[in-house]
């Protein structure tokens, strides 16, 4: 049985974390040796909350390395698809977990987990399922392709307590517009860490991009 008071406390903690972060980089790491310098470059630019996606074979080890060697980073796992992925997040002491969508089984597993969880939604029905399991903070994904800001505003009408982290199609050119929405706690985006810059070790460019992101106005 879900402890609703504990669940609510986790949601508030997550809301504070994301609101302070403003921008959560969606990070895909192909080489383990890139993990720590990449995280350090983002932290140097003022971005501490990092989403390491479980899209590569080294993702979990990369997240563990960042947790161990970059103490100022707040590391969560993204692309969490099932209960096993959620257990992996718990095993490395990740601070949060996110999914691009959410099955009933994943929502049930997440409601039993101690890890703050952000399910992905794109429709009203999916949002209703997330809310029914106690998740008021959700990832609106893919944000641009699912209808953009007009769709987000439409969801905000019948679900005024829902809060969103839009991800998908967010860039330096439109992030501030999304952040100005009253029900947006943060935005997620991969533009901060282009694959080409990671491959080339252009850490200064990533730091500069992070600083630029943190200077964007929010509501």
Secondary structure as the mmCIF struct_conf table of DSSP 4:
data_model
#
loop_
_struct_conf.conf_type_id
_struct_conf.id
_struct_conf.beg_label_comp_id
_struct_conf.beg_label_asym_id
_struct_conf.beg_label_seq_id
_struct_conf.end_label_comp_id
_struct_conf.end_label_asym_id
_struct_conf.end_label_seq_id
HELX_RH_AL_P HELX_RH_AL_P1 UNK A 4 UNK A 21
STRN STRN1 UNK A 23 UNK A 27
BEND BEND1 UNK A 30 UNK A 31
TURN_TY1_P TURN_TY1_P1 UNK A 32 UNK A 33
HELX_RH_AL_P HELX_RH_AL_P2 UNK A 34 UNK A 44
TURN_TY1_P TURN_TY1_P2 UNK A 45 UNK A 46
STRN STRN2 UNK A 49 UNK A 53
TURN_TY1_P TURN_TY1_P3 UNK A 54 UNK A 55
BEND BEND2 UNK A 56 UNK A 56
TURN_TY1_P TURN_TY1_P4 UNK A 57 UNK A 58
HELX_RH_AL_P HELX_RH_AL_P3 UNK A 59 UNK A 69
TURN_TY1_P TURN_TY1_P5 UNK A 71 UNK A 72
STRN STRN3 UNK A 74 UNK A 78
BEND BEND3 UNK A 82 UNK A 82
HELX_RH_AL_P HELX_RH_AL_P4 UNK A 83 UNK A 91
TURN_TY1_P TURN_TY1_P6 UNK A 92 UNK A 93
BEND BEND4 UNK A 95 UNK A 95
STRN STRN4 UNK A 96 UNK A 98
BEND BEND5 UNK A 100 UNK A 101
HELX_RH_AL_P HELX_RH_AL_P5 UNK A 104 UNK A 112
BEND BEND6 UNK A 113 UNK A 115
STRN STRN5 UNK A 116 UNK A 118
STRN STRN6 UNK A 120 UNK A 121
BEND BEND7 UNK A 123 UNK A 123
HELX_RH_AL_P HELX_RH_AL_P6 UNK A 124 UNK A 132
TURN_TY1_P TURN_TY1_P7 UNK A 133 UNK A 134
STRN STRN7 UNK A 137 UNK A 140
TURN_TY1_P TURN_TY1_P8 UNK A 141 UNK A 147
HELX_RH_AL_P HELX_RH_AL_P7 UNK A 148 UNK A 158
TURN_TY1_P TURN_TY1_P9 UNK A 160 UNK A 161
STRN STRN8 UNK A 163 UNK A 167
BEND BEND8 UNK A 168 UNK A 169
TURN_TY1_P TURN_TY1_P10 UNK A 172 UNK A 174
HELX_RH_AL_P HELX_RH_AL_P8 UNK A 175 UNK A 179
TURN_TY1_P TURN_TY1_P11 UNK A 180 UNK A 180
BEND BEND9 UNK A 181 UNK A 181
TURN_TY1_P TURN_TY1_P12 UNK A 182 UNK A 183
STRN STRN9 UNK A 184 UNK A 189
BEND BEND10 UNK A 190 UNK A 190
HELX_RH_3T_P HELX_RH_3T_P1 UNK A 191 UNK A 193
HELX_RH_AL_P HELX_RH_AL_P9 UNK A 195 UNK A 200
TURN_TY1_P TURN_TY1_P13 UNK A 201 UNK A 201
HELX_RH_AL_P HELX_RH_AL_P10 UNK A 203 UNK A 214
TURN_TY1_P TURN_TY1_P14 UNK A 215 UNK A 215
BEND BEND11 UNK A 216 UNK A 216
#
